[in-house]
Amino acid sequence: MPLIRPTRESDLSLLPAIERSSGEVFRTVPELAWIADDDVQSAEAHREFLRTGLSVVMVDASDRPIAFLCATVADDAMHIWQLAVEAERQGQGLGRTLMLAAIAHARVTSRAAVTLTTFRDLAWNEHFYCKLGFVTLDAGELDPRLAEILANEAAHGLPAERRCAMRLKLA
């Protein structure tokens, strides 16, 4: 099994390519195929997660990143901003392993919840997170932070009707 370790400065230039590869799965959903060609987080954006948030990579036997997770802390919750696994490594449990490590970190650091936003009705999105214990939030259950994230995603072209916020309560 690949190893999870903190992201290093030397990894940052590799992470956008992992995200790009990870997004190839969207080509299987015709109305969302454009996401495979959409912008990804820059190395600079990843540097900010490294500096102020949580950034971990999963590496292969030669210590080359093959997946990553980045998150921030907001109030009493850890918010997952991105989980990406190289296309050829998907379906092997690597994303699940990264998520479980992030959830464990949130517990150890006494966070009340882990939150994220994702696509509804895609096996590798909402359904995947439900299997980890996340609950999809109705509009009335959104706190201002999550409502703002969803609104920002819609403003940047993601179809609002296909997006949702999810929460895993820890406390």
N, C-alpha and C positions, 0 to 999 in steps of 0.2 A: 504494500500500500504506500502510495506517495506520502511525503512528510509535509505537515503544515508548519510554517515558520513566519515570523514577522517579515513584512516587506522591507527590502533594503533599497537604498537609493539606486543601486545598480540594476534593480529590477524594473524601475519605473518606465523605461523606454520600451519594455516588452509587454506591458499590460494592455495598451491599446490594441495590439494585434490579437491578444487572447480574447478581448471583448469583441472584436470584429469577427473572429472565428466562431465564438459562442453565438453570435447573432445569426449565423447562417441557417439555423433551425427555423427562423421566421420565413424563409423561402417556401416552407411547406404549407403556409397559410396565405393564400393568394392576396387577400385584402391587407395583410400585414407584411408582405414580402419586402416592401420598401425599407423596413427597419434594418434589414441586412446590409443596406447601403448607407444608412443614416450615420450621422456623426457619433463618435465614441468619445469617452473621456480622454482628455489629453494627458500626457505625462505630467504636466503642471498640475492638473486637477488631482491626479494621483499623489503628487507630492504634498498637496494640502491635506489629504487624508492621512498620509504618513506623519505629517507634522501635528495635526490637531485631532485626529480620530483614530479609528482602528483600521489597519490595513494588513491583511495576511495573505500569503500566497501558499499554494500547494505546489510542491516541486517534485520533479522526477528524480531518478537515481543519480543524475549528473547535476542536481541542484538547479535545474532550469524550471522557472515557473510555468505551470500548465493550467492553473486556475487561480482565481483570486476572489476575495471578498473585501469590501470596504464599507465602513459604517461610521456614524457619529453618535454622540450622546446628546440628547435633547431632553431637558428636564429629567425625569426619572426613567426614561426609555433609551434603549439603543435602537437607532434607526439604520436598517440595512439599505444602503444606496445601490450597491451593485454586487451581484454574484455572477461570475462568468467562468465557464469551463471550456477549454478548447473543444471544437466540434468533434474531433476524432476520439476524445476522452469522455464525451457525454454518455450517460446511461450506465456508468460504472460506480456510481455512489459518491463521486468526488464532491459534487455540490452539496449533497446531504451531509457529508463529513465536515465540510467547511461551515455549513449552517449550524450543525450541532456544536462545533467548537465556538462559534460566535455566541450561541445561546448559553453555553457553559461560562464563557467570559462575562456575559451580562449578569448571570447569577452570582458569580464570584465578586463582581464589582457592585453588587446589591441594586441592580436595576429592577424596576417593577415590571417591565415589559420589553419585548422586542417588537418593533414595527417595521413595516415595509409597504411599498406600493408595487402592484404587479398587474398583469393582464388576467382578466376573468377567463374562465372556460378554456384554458390551455393546460394540457397535462403537465408541462414543465414549468408552469407558473402557479396559478391559484391552487390547483389540485395538489401539486407538489408540496406547497406550504401547508395546506390543510393536513396532509399526512404527518407533518411535523408538529401539529397541534395549534397552528395559527387559525384564527377565526376571521372571516371576512366581515368588515364593519359596514353597517348601513349608514346612509348619509347622516342620520341623526346621532350616530355614535362617534362621528369624526370630531377630534379636537381641532382647534384652529390650525395647529401645525400640519396635521395630515391633510386637512381641507386645502391649505395653501399649496402643499406639494402636488396634490392632484390637479389643482387649478393651473399651476405652473406647467405641469406635464401637458395638459390640454392646450395651453397657450403655445407650446412648442410642437404641436401637431399630433400628439398621441390621442387616439379616439377616446374621449371621456367615458362613453358608454361601455367601453371594453376594459376600463381600468378600475381597480379597487384598492382600498387600503386594508391591511390585515394587521392583527395584533396577536401576540402570544403573551399572555399574562404569566408573570413569574412569581409575583408576590400574592 
